[in-house]
Amino acid sequence: MERPAARFLAFALLPAISALCGCYQNQPASGLLDLSNVPDLVAILIPDAFEGDFGVQAKNSSTSLNVLVTNTGPYAASEIRVADGKDLQAPFAFKGGSFPGTGSDCTSDLAPEAACTLVLTYAPVTEGPHAAVLELSYIDGVIVAPMLFPLHGTTAGLLLPWTPGPVDFGNPLAGATVSREVLVSNNGGSALLLKSANFEVPLTDPASPASPYTFVGGAFPGTDGSCTLVTPLAVGQTCRLNLLYSPLAALDYSDYKLNLIYDDGVAEDSSLTITLNGTAQ
């Protein structure tokens, strides 16, 4: 049925009137609203197959994500912007720091059946996972409509010793043995997989061509150790290495290294180096 040339609605300072905009926004705060220009159908903005997943990224990196937004309605969207008080918080941001992001072709308006691309970034400086919601608003022809974008990303696995600093094996007699338990944990945002381990002799110690340090029993991870080269170490999980110190002479065996190589989900050859100190008498 054809719409009448003019229709009016009487109102007086209704609380909900602040949400009305578009064809209403220039109407008085009370009296009569002219409904003759209210569209039968409104603008509808939707992200195209948007998942908001930045994946697993290295700490202190920056990753961009393009978000295609389409107006599927028959009415133009206007005043597209970040909703009031809903600015994105780190580690998420618009590329370049402001809406719609450097390289974006979006503006404050979007015609019917048109599309534009927002550009977002994820730049984690702390261990993940991280999550946020980007909230935009736009005038759909009648009211201010929201558009929500859930965002999530996580940092790579990060292997750290349970106790910071060198492992001290003391000052035993030459020919004696001392064992130490070393705990390492995944403090990152995704699972990691240990790949190998090796003991490193200081270049400044030519008198000791072989390391006096090894694993208890002679093989990784040491007798009764729980670390594995097969099963990934989950986020927050800790495993145990059992190390053995066997000094053959009365020397200073400080500043030796245990290198643990692991796949952090981004780089296949990340590493953790643990310093081993000991002397002998």
Backbone torsions as a table, in degrees:
resi	resn	phi	psi	omega
1	MET	NA	138.9	-178.5
2	GLU	-70.7	137.6	-178.2
3	ARG	-72.4	139.3	175.7
4	PRO	-60.5	157.8	-176.9
5	ALA	-63.5	-33.4	-178.9
6	ALA	-150.4	138.3	174.4
7	ARG	-135.8	147.8	-177.0
8	PHE	-133.3	147.5	177.2
9	LEU	-126.1	125.1	177.8
10	ALA	-80.1	138.7	177.9
11	PHE	-154.4	165.2	176.3
12	ALA	-151.8	101.1	171.2
13	LEU	51.1	48.5	176.5
14	LEU	-71.7	139.0	179.7
15	PRO	-56.9	-35.4	-176.2
16	ALA	-75.9	-9.0	-173.9
17	ILE	-65.0	-22.8	179.9
18	SER	-66.7	-20.1	179.4
19	ALA	-82.9	-14.9	-178.5
20	LEU	-79.4	139.9	-178.5
21	CYS	-155.5	-153.2	-178.6
22	GLY	61.2	-118.1	-178.4
23	CYS	-70.4	-14.3	179.3
24	TYR	-89.3	-18.9	-163.2
25	GLN	-65.6	-19.7	178.8
26	ASN	-101.0	9.8	179.5
27	GLN	-80.5	159.1	177.8
28	PRO	-69.1	163.9	-178.1
29	ALA	-74.8	-14.0	175.9
30	SER	-154.8	161.2	179.5
31	GLY	118.2	-119.5	-178.5
32	LEU	-122.4	133.2	172.4
33	LEU	-95.8	130.4	176.0
34	ASP	-83.8	110.9	-177.0
35	LEU	-94.4	5.6	-174.0
36	SER	-67.9	-22.0	-178.6
37	ASN	-103.5	7.4	178.4
38	VAL	-70.8	124.6	-178.0
39	PRO	-70.4	146.0	174.7
40	ASP	-67.4	-36.3	179.9
41	LEU	-124.8	150.7	-173.0
42	VAL	-118.6	171.1	174.7
43	ALA	-69.7	140.9	177.1
44	ILE	-132.5	110.0	179.7
45	LEU	-96.6	129.2	177.6
46	ILE	-135.9	144.5	172.7
47	PRO	-75.9	143.3	-176.2
48	ASP	-87.4	108.5	178.3
49	ALA	49.4	44.1	-174.9
50	PHE	-84.7	129.4	176.6
51	GLU	-114.2	-19.3	177.1
52	GLY	67.1	21.5	-175.3
53	ASP	-100.4	114.0	176.6
54	PHE	-85.7	-3.9	177.5
55	GLY	73.9	-158.8	179.3
56	VAL	-97.1	122.2	-176.9
57	GLN	-128.7	155.7	178.9
58	ALA	-71.9	145.7	174.6
59	LYS	-60.4	140.9	-178.7
60	ASN	69.7	16.3	174.0
61	SER	-98.3	173.8	176.3
62	SER	-137.1	126.7	-176.7
63	THR	-125.3	133.5	-180.0
64	SER	-97.0	152.2	176.9
65	LEU	-140.6	125.8	177.6
66	ASN	-91.2	135.0	-179.1
67	VAL	-120.4	113.2	179.6
68	LEU	-85.8	123.7	179.8
69	VAL	-114.5	130.0	-177.3
70	THR	-121.6	137.6	173.5
71	ASN	-90.1	102.0	-177.5
72	THR	-87.7	-3.4	179.7
73	GLY	-89.8	170.4	-179.4
74	PRO	-91.5	9.8	-176.6
75	TYR	-125.9	142.9	-178.0
76	ALA	-67.1	140.2	172.3
77	ALA	-91.9	141.8	-179.4
78	SER	-134.6	165.8	178.3
79	GLU	52.5	44.4	176.3
80	ILE	-72.1	127.0	-177.5
81	ARG	-165.8	174.0	173.2
82	VAL	-70.9	133.2	-179.4
83	ALA	-59.5	147.6	-178.3
84	ASP	-56.2	129.6	177.6
85	GLY	73.0	12.9	-175.9
86	LYS	-118.5	33.2	179.2
87	ASP	-59.5	143.2	177.9
88	LEU	-65.2	143.0	178.6
89	GLN	-111.0	148.1	178.1
90	ALA	-56.2	144.3	13.2
91	PRO	-90.2	11.7	178.7
92	PHE	-99.2	146.6	179.8
93	ALA	-164.4	164.2	165.9
94	PHE	-75.1	140.7	179.3
95	LYS	-59.5	128.9	-176.8
96	GLY	88.0	-9.7	172.3
97	GLY	103.3	-10.4	-177.8
98	SER	-146.1	156.5	178.0
99	PHE	-60.9	137.2	4.4
100	PRO	-98.2	11.1	179.8
101	GLY	101.9	139.4	178.7
102	THR	-57.5	129.3	-178.2
103	GLY	92.6	-4.8	179.1
104	SER	-77.1	150.1	174.4
105	ASP	-109.0	12.4	178.5
106	CYS	-79.6	150.0	172.7
107	THR	-128.7	-164.2	180.0
108	SER	-80.4	-7.4	-178.9
109	ASP	-127.9	151.6	176.8
110	LEU	-145.2	119.7	-176.5
111	ALA	-70.6	161.8	176.6
112	PRO	-57.3	137.4	178.5
113	GLU	64.4	9.4	176.9
114	ALA	-92.5	164.0	179.6
115	ALA	-139.1	155.2	174.0
116	CYS	-147.8	167.7	-173.6
117	THR	-120.6	123.9	170.9
118	LEU	-87.8	151.6	179.2
119	VAL	-123.6	116.9	-178.5
120	LEU	-113.2	161.0	176.2
121	THR	-132.7	154.4	174.5
122	TYR	-126.8	115.7	-175.7
123	ALA	-131.0	78.7	-176.1
124	PRO	-73.6	134.4	174.2
125	VAL	-116.2	-3.7	174.5
126	THR	-126.8	165.9	179.4
127	GLU	-65.6	143.0	179.0
128	GLY	-88.2	-169.0	6.0
129	PRO	-79.3	162.2	178.4
130	HIS	-127.1	147.5	178.7
131	ALA	-148.0	149.5	177.9
132	ALA	-159.9	170.6	175.5
133	VAL	-127.0	121.6	172.8
134	LEU	-86.0	123.6	-179.2
135	GLU	-117.2	114.2	174.6
136	LEU	-104.2	162.5	173.7
137	SER	-135.2	155.6	177.6
138	TYR	-156.5	158.9	175.8
139	ILE	-91.8	120.1	-176.0
140	ASP	-89.7	6.4	-176.7
141	GLY	112.1	-18.9	-179.8
142	VAL	-131.2	-52.1	-176.0
143	ILE	-131.0	170.4	170.8
144	VAL	-78.3	116.9	-177.3
145	ALA	-106.0	143.6	177.9
146	PRO	-89.6	156.8	172.5
147	MET	-140.5	116.8	-172.5
148	LEU	-108.0	137.8	178.9
149	PHE	-126.9	101.9	174.4
150	PRO	-70.7	133.6	-178.3
151	LEU	-121.4	142.2	175.4
152	HIS	-154.2	149.1	178.1
153	GLY	-161.5	165.4	178.6
154	THR	-144.7	157.7	177.7
155	THR	-89.9	164.1	-179.3
156	ALA	-68.6	165.4	174.6
157	GLY	-61.0	146.1	-178.3
158	LEU	-136.6	112.6	-178.0
159	LEU	-89.3	124.8	-179.5
160	LEU	-134.2	148.5	174.5
161	PRO	-71.0	145.9	179.5
162	TRP	-62.9	-38.4	177.5
163	THR	-114.9	116.1	-178.9
164	PRO	-64.6	157.7	175.9
165	GLY	94.8	174.8	-177.8
166	PRO	-66.0	156.9	172.4
167	VAL	-93.8	122.4	-175.1
168	ASP	-101.1	121.9	-179.7
169	PHE	-99.9	5.0	175.1
170	GLY	78.1	-153.9	-174.0
171	ASN	-134.6	68.9	-178.5
172	PRO	-77.9	174.3	173.7
173	LEU	-71.3	145.7	174.7
174	ALA	-58.0	134.6	-178.0
175	GLY	94.4	-14.4	177.4
176	ALA	-83.1	171.8	177.0
177	THR	-129.1	145.3	177.9
178	VAL	-133.9	133.2	177.9
179	SER	-110.6	151.4	177.4
180	ARG	-139.3	140.4	174.0
181	GLU	-94.6	129.3	179.9
182	VAL	-120.7	124.4	178.0
183	LEU	-100.9	135.7	174.0
184	VAL	-126.2	148.2	-176.6
185	SER	-136.6	156.8	177.2
186	ASN	-92.5	102.0	-179.8
187	ASN	-98.9	13.7	-179.4
188	GLY	-91.2	-160.1	-176.0
189	GLY	-108.3	0.7	177.8
190	SER	-148.6	165.6	-179.1
191	ALA	-64.2	151.5	176.4
192	LEU	-130.1	159.2	-178.9
193	LEU	-126.4	117.3	174.4
194	LEU	-65.9	136.5	-176.5
195	LYS	-113.7	-37.6	-178.5
196	SER	-164.4	168.9	177.7
197	ALA	-146.0	144.1	177.0
198	ASN	-148.8	152.8	177.5
199	PHE	-101.5	134.9	-174.4
200	GLU	-115.8	131.0	178.9
201	VAL	-90.5	135.5	178.3
202	PRO	-60.8	139.9	178.0
203	LEU	-67.1	-19.8	-178.1
204	THR	-86.8	7.5	-176.3
205	ASP	-125.4	69.1	-177.9
206	PRO	-67.6	-16.1	-179.6
207	ALA	-73.7	-14.1	-178.2
208	SER	-124.7	79.8	-176.7
209	PRO	-66.5	-22.2	179.6
210	ALA	-115.5	146.6	-179.2
211	SER	-76.0	135.7	174.1
212	PRO	-80.0	1.4	-178.3
213	TYR	-104.4	141.5	175.6
214	THR	-157.3	-174.5	175.0
215	PHE	-90.6	144.5	175.3
216	VAL	-57.4	127.1	-177.4
217	GLY	88.3	-8.0	173.5
218	GLY	92.5	-5.0	-177.3
219	ALA	-140.0	151.4	177.0
220	PHE	-60.9	138.1	1.8
221	PRO	-96.8	17.0	-174.1
222	GLY	95.5	147.5	179.3
223	THR	-52.0	130.4	-177.8
224	ASP	70.2	8.2	173.7
225	GLY	-74.1	153.2	-176.8
226	SER	-112.9	-8.8	177.4
227	CYS	-68.4	152.3	-177.2
228	THR	-141.7	153.4	175.3
229	LEU	-96.9	8.8	-175.1
230	VAL	-113.3	-47.3	-175.1
231	THR	-97.6	128.5	178.3
232	PRO	-59.5	148.4	176.2
233	LEU	-91.3	114.4	-175.1
234	ALA	-70.3	163.1	177.4
235	VAL	-58.3	128.7	179.3
236	GLY	82.3	-4.8	-177.6
237	GLN	-85.5	148.3	-180.0
238	THR	-121.0	144.3	173.9
239	CYS	-132.8	167.4	-169.1
240	ARG	-118.4	135.2	170.7
241	LEU	-113.3	141.7	176.0
242	ASN	-116.0	114.4	-174.9
243	LEU	-105.2	152.8	-179.4
244	LEU	-126.9	134.0	178.6
245	TYR	-113.8	121.4	-176.8
246	SER	-131.9	78.6	-179.6
247	PRO	-71.4	135.2	-178.3
248	LEU	-97.2	-14.9	-178.4
249	ALA	-145.1	165.5	179.5
250	ALA	-78.5	80.1	-177.0
251	LEU	-132.1	170.5	174.3
252	ASP	-94.5	115.4	-179.0
253	TYR	-108.4	43.9	-179.3
254	SER	-87.6	160.7	175.4
255	ASP	66.5	26.2	168.1
256	TYR	-79.0	161.9	-174.1
257	LYS	-128.3	144.3	165.5
258	LEU	-111.7	118.0	-179.7
259	ASN	-104.0	123.1	176.7
260	LEU	-108.9	120.6	-179.3
261	ILE	-101.4	133.7	-177.4
262	TYR	-148.1	157.9	174.8
263	ASP	-95.0	115.8	-174.7
264	ASP	-92.5	5.4	-178.1
265	GLY	98.3	-15.5	175.9
266	VAL	-121.4	-55.5	178.1
267	ALA	-105.7	134.2	-177.0
268	GLU	-77.3	-19.9	-174.9
269	ASP	-124.8	50.4	169.6
270	SER	-72.7	160.1	-176.6
271	SER	-145.8	152.4	171.1
272	LEU	-123.2	127.2	178.1
273	THR	-111.4	125.6	179.3
274	ILE	-113.0	126.9	-180.0
275	THR	-82.3	137.3	-179.0
276	LEU	-118.1	125.3	-179.1
277	ASN	-122.1	138.1	175.2
278	GLY	-167.5	155.1	172.8
279	THR	-128.8	176.0	177.6
280	ALA	-145.9	152.6	-179.3
281	GLN	-125.4	NA	NA
